[in-house]
Amino acid sequence: MADAVDPVTKRRQFLKFLAASPLMASAGLTGGLVDELIASGPGGAPDLELFMNEVSKQEIAIASEAEALNVFDFQVVAKQVLPPAHYGYMATSIDNDNMLRVNREGFDRFGLRMRRLIDIRSIDPSIELFGKRWSTPITIQPTSSNAAFHPGAEIAVAKAARAKDHLQMLSTVASSAIEDVTAARGEPIWYQLYADSFWNRTLAMVKRAEATGTPVLVWTIDLLGGRNTETATRLARTDDRNCSVCHEPTATSLYSRSVKPMGQNLPDPTGESMSRRLTWDFIARLKDATQMKLVLKGVVTREDAHLAVSYGADGLIVSNHGARASASGRSTIECLPEVIDAVDGRIPVLIDSGFRRGTDIFKALALGATAVGVGRPYLWGLASFGQAGVEAVLQMLRRELEMVMRQAGTPTIKDIRPSHILHRAI
């Protein structure tokens, strides 16, 4: 007969199980709250009943974007309205989804040192990036296949970006053509590049983006080694719809990007395949091919930041692809300080992956980021209520950031400094 497990141990085991759950990570309920529950013991405050009440609140779907209290409210709606395969594609991380929790818990490693009695009647969150002024440091990061989440797709996102004056980046595997998205945005957007295995096809995409007036080319480099998206695969298996209704039969072929607008009408492959052979020298090849600024997306170490600057990159995005790149066990906010230190102010450094609150954004700015990108939150808004949902998410994050700026006594982005950060040993 097995030894009996005492109630305290069982409680701790259960809470630790919850802490590792992807559901808890996506709801933003891991980290410090779970640690506090474990430490409090039975009957402590907060206790298990409070914890489960908080979980249940996350599952109450709002009826309109106006009812949302935080960006997670939109996730609940998205989970309910999207087909399993589509939600799985949006929600998936890699392997066991632990990186979702890692990205969120990374913010707990940094506390905020609030300053008082500063004139905060006027708050200006505007920034300058590559010579252009933006009214907010919150950027719309590239996400693929937006038509899987709402018929308006990237066009609806562009209209929201236009209404709220946000920088927008468009994915190579977007559901909408760059010409149409640029028109909806009302001005040129940034273009995110997945380099094709053949240079002539990559060059064609670069030139097409340049022809629309795109000022910045964002080369994503964190997926070159491949990835394992288990949640997307599992939920796709539960989806009994006829996928040929919205997906081309060739979607799993060698050139699957050809079914997307930015992959159409590309030339036939010529020359030697570059698959798994791209190196730092490719930066020079891209820069020689275009007048656009070149930003590298996916840099997370000091060494690579040094190399990026030395090879001529015009900017960096610290990113782990929204926890979809590799199981590194490191959040992007934890990677940011060493990248900032290596760059030493020579080029702008942006960051994304896991940002859900105004405090998250403030922390990144205090650590030296020029701008902060969001991905899943605006997709939750898009899936929930279309353009109105995207606008609501962007406005909510901006409102939260401005509140923290007032609380910390920082009237402008330049007033947000490293001295506002307290590094915690966890």
N, C-alpha and C positions, 0 to 999 in steps of 0.2 A: 504493500500500500504506500502510495507516495506521501511524502511529508506535506502537512497542511501549510498553506501560505497565509501568513497573517494579513489582516485587512489593510494595514498601512502599506505593506509591500505590494499587495495587489493593486492598491490605488495608484501607487507610483508607477507600476508597470503599465497600467492602463493609460495614465497621462502621458508617459513617454511614447506609447504607441500612437496616441493622438498627435503628439508633437511631430512625429515622423510622417503623418498622413499628408498626402498631396492636397486633400480637401482643406485641411487646416491651413496649409501654406497658402493656398490660393485665396482663402478667406482672410488672411493676414492675422491669424490668431495663434501663431506659434511664438517661440522665442521667450521674451521676458514674462509674458503672462503665464505660460506653462511652467516656467521655472518657479514663479511665485506660488503657483498652485501646489507644486511638489513640495516646496519648502514650508508651506503653511500647515500641512498636516490635516487630518480629518477634522472637520468643523472649523477650520481656519477661514480667514477672509482675505482674498476671495476663495471660495471653495468650488467643488465640482458642480454644484447646482448652478452657481453663477456662470461658470465656464460654459456649461451646456446651454444655458439661456442665451449667452452671447452667440453661440454657434447657430441656434435656432433662428435668431434674428436675421442672420445672413441669408436664410432661405425664404424670407418673406418677399415676394416679388412686388416691386413698385409698379403702379399703373401708368405713370408718366415720368418724363425726365425731371419734372419740377418737384417730384416727391423724393428724389435721391438725397441722401445725407452724406454719402461718400462714394467713391468710384466703385467699391465692391457691390453696391446695390445694383449696378448695371450688369455685373457678372452674373448675378442670380437670374436676371431676366434672360441674358444671353444663353445661359445653360438650359433654360426652359424652352426657348423658342427655336434654337438651332437643332438640326439633325445631329445625331450622335457623332457621325464621322466628321462633320464640319466643326462641332464644338471640340472634339478630340484633337483636331489639327491645330486649332487655336490654343488649346490649353496645354498641349503636350510639352514636356521638358525632354530630357534625355535619360535613358536607363530608368531608374525608379522614381524619377521626378524630384529627387532630393534637392537638386539645384534651385528649384523654386523657393524652397525654405531657406537655402543658403543665401540667396539674394536678399530676401526679406530680413533675415536675422543679421545680415551685415550692418544694417543701419543701427542696430542696437549697440554696436561697438563705438558709436560716436554720440556723445551727449552735446547739448547746446548750452553755451554760457550767455545768458540773456543780460543785456544792458538796460539801464533805466534812465528816466528823466531826459530823454532826447526828443527833440521836436519831430514828431511823426505825423504832422497834419497832412503832409503830402508824401505818398509812396510811389516811387518810380522804378518798376521792375524791368525797364528796357535795357537792351544790350546792343553792342555793335559787333558784327561778325563779318569778316571779309569786306569791310567798307560799307555794309548796309546796316541800317538801324532797325531793330525789331522791338516791338512793344513788350515782349516777354522772352525769358530765356527757355521757355518750355517749347520743345520742338516735336513735330510729328515724325516719328521714325518710320522707315519703310517696312511694310508688312505685306505679305503676298496674298493673292487670291481673295481680295476683299469681297468679290461677288458671292463667295461662299457664305458670307455673313449678312449681306443685305443687297438687294438689287441695285441700289445706288452706288455700291462699290466705292472705288477711289474717287469718283466724281463727287459723291456726297461728302467724303472727307475733305476734298479740296474746297468745296463750298463752305464748309465749316471753318477751315483754315483761313479762308478769305474773310469770313465774317468776324473772326476773332484775332486776325493778324498773327498767324503762327507760321513759322518756317515748316515746309512740308518736303519730305523726301519720298520718292516713288521707287518701288521695287522693280527689279528686272522681271520678276514673275507676277506683276500686278495684273489684275483683271481688266484694266483700262489702259489705253494708249497714252503715252506721254503728251501727245498733242492735245488730246481731249482734257486731260487733267490740268495741263497748263492753262488752257482756255477757261476751265472752271475756277481755277485759283486766281486768274486775272493777272498773273505775272509768272515768270519762270520759277520752276521748282528745282530742287536738287535731285539728281538721278543716282540711285544705288545700283552698282554693277556687280553681277555675278559673272566673272570672266568665263567665256565659253572655252571649250577645250581647244578650239582653233582660233588663231589670231585674226583671220580675216572676218570671222563672224563677230568676235569681240569688237573689232574696229568699226564694223557696221553699226552696232548698237551705240558705241561712243559717238559716232558722227551724227546719228539720228538724234540723240539727246542734245548735242551741241547745236544742231540746226534749230531747236526750239528755243534757244537762248539760255539753256541751262548753265548756270555759272559755276556749279560745283559737281564733280564726279566723286561718288562715294564708293570705293572699292571694298567690298566685304571679304575679309581674309580668314574668318574663323571657322569656315565650314569646309575647307579644302581637304581635311582628313576624314570627312564623313561623320555620321552620327547615328545614334540608335534611339528612335522615337517610339517607345513602347506604348505609351498611352494613346497616341494617335492610331497605332495599329490595333490595339485592343478595342477601342470604341468603333473603329471602322468595321470590325468583325460583327458588332452588334447591330449595325445599320443594314436593314433589309431592303432599302430603296434601290431602284434601278439607277445606278450611278451614271449610266450612259445618257441620262436626261440632261445632265449639266457638265459632264466630263467627256472629252473626246476619247475614243477607243485607244488612241496612240499615246495617252498620257503616261504610260509606263515605258515608252520606247526610249531609245538612246538619246534622241533629241526632243525630249518631252517639253522643253520650253517653247518649241515651235507652235504649240497650241495656244500660247498666250500672245497678246498683241505685240509685245516688244520682241517676241521671238519669230514673228511672221516676216516673210519675205527676206530672210537672211540668206546670204549666198551659200552655195554648197561648200562644205569643208574643203580647204586646200592646205597643203603643207603638213607639217608634223604636229601631232596632237600634243598639247601642253598639259594634259591631265596629270595631276599629282606632281607636276614638275615646276610649278610657278615658284619663283624666288624673289628676293628683293630687287633683282635687276629689272623685273617687270614694271616697277615704278617708273623707271626712265623711259621704258617703251610707251607707257600710257601718257606720260607728260610730253613726250615728243609728238604724240598723235593728236593732242588737243590743247586748246588755250584755256580750258576749264581748270579751276583749282582742283587738286587731287587730295581727298581725305581718305585715310585708311580706317576702316571700321573693324574692330575686333582686337585691338592692341590692349594687352593687360599686364605687361611686364616692363620693368625699367630698361632691360636690354633691348627689347623690340622698339621701345620709344626712342632710344638713342639711334638705332638703325634707321627708323622711319625718318627722323630729322636729317640724318646724314645722307640718305638717298633722295631727299628732296620732297618728301610729303609736305603738303601745305597745312594739314590739320589731322587730328586723330579723333576717333570715337572709342572710348573705353567701353567695351561691350562683350558680353558672353552670349549674345543673340537671345536675350530674354530667357536665359537658362536653357537654351536649345543647342549650344555649341559643343561643350565637353564637360565631363564630370570633374571639374578642377577642385571643387570644394571651397572656392573663393568667390565671394560676391564682388561685383564691379566696384562698389563703393570702397571696399578694402583694397582693391587694385589701384584706385585713383591716385593716392598720395605718391606712390613711387613713379607713376607715369608723369605726374605734374613735376616732380623733382627732376626727372630726366630731361623733360622738354625745356624747363627753365625759362618759360615765357616766350620761347622762340616762335611757336605756332600755337593756335588755339586748340584746346582739348575739350571735347564734348564727352558726354557719358549717357548710357542708357542701361536698361535691364533691372527690373524690379521696383521702379519708382511708382509709388501709389499715393503719396501724401506730400503736402507742402513742406513738412519738416524734412522729408527725404531730399527734396530738391534743394532746400536751403543748405543742408549738410554738404551736398556736392559742390555747391557754389562756394561755400566757406573753405572747402578743401582745394579750390582752385579751378574748378570746371568753368568753362565759358558759357555752356548751355547744357540743358538736360533734356533727354528724349524719352518719350513714352510710346508704347506699342499696344499691348493688350488692353489697357484702360480705354483707349478710344475705339478699339474694336468691340469691346463690351457695349459701349455707347452706340456704335453703329448697328450692331446686331439688335439692340433693344429698340431704338427709336430713330434709326437713320441719321440724317444730318443733324437733327435736333439733339439726338443723343450724344453725338460727337461734340457738338458745341457745349452741351451741358458738362461733359467730362472736362473739357479744356477750361471752361470758366471756373469749375469747381477747384481744379488744381491751382489755377492762377489766384483765386480768392484765398485758398489756404496758404499759398506762398506769401501773399501780401500780408496776411494776418501774422505769420511768423516774423516777417520783416518788421512789422510794428512792434511785436513783442520783444524782439531782439534789439530794437533801437537802430535799425538800418534803413534809412529812407531810400537809398539807392543800392543797386547791385554792387557797386564799387565799395560800399560801406560794409559789405559782408566779407569778413576776413578770417584767416585761420585762427585768430584769437577767440572766435566764437565757438570753436570746437573743443570738446574735451574727449580725449582718447581714453576709452575704457579697456581695462584688462579683463577679458571674459574667458 
